[in-house]
Amino acid sequence: MTTNDEDQSTANIKRKLLEQINTLKREDERLYNILAIDVWALAKTMDEFQPGFWSAFMKNREKALKRFLAESAKNKPDTDTKRPPFLR
């Protein structure tokens, strides 16, 4: 195999990998959009059966997120004190 053939082979491999990565990105975006529609449909349906469901859900989610972040910060060792606190 000559150097030119190897370069073409490497270029083909890179091109195929980039195509696969782009395909995965599109599939990931499609899945994200499907999940967003599912969540919206669930919330809309629940709001029809129990008015105020979505706002109560979001309040609980905010509390849970704050609790999670506080626990994560408490359990995380401060090994790198040179970095700002929000990047540790």
Steps between C-alpha positions, in 0.01 A plus 500: 500500500638839405494812710228650280281192553556521875406869499180424309421211734554722804288773344220249431512376858486856634210585268307190612563581866381859450187370326432264791553780753263728308242221480524447877462874561185511286357192674579653839325824403201305368476301825524820704217653298285189541558504876411869515172431319426208735561713809286781359216257419519345847499839669212627287297188574573515873409870509161412352436240771662688786527877439829643625684171458776644284578793730507270803724258311742779405512630860581151627760457226666828599513393866644161405763661277606742774522210748704296251741786435543564872572131564740485207689806623513364855631157394751629245857531629668837449817362345554773242488830685651692206179465299202725572233338721249468217750291297607264778 
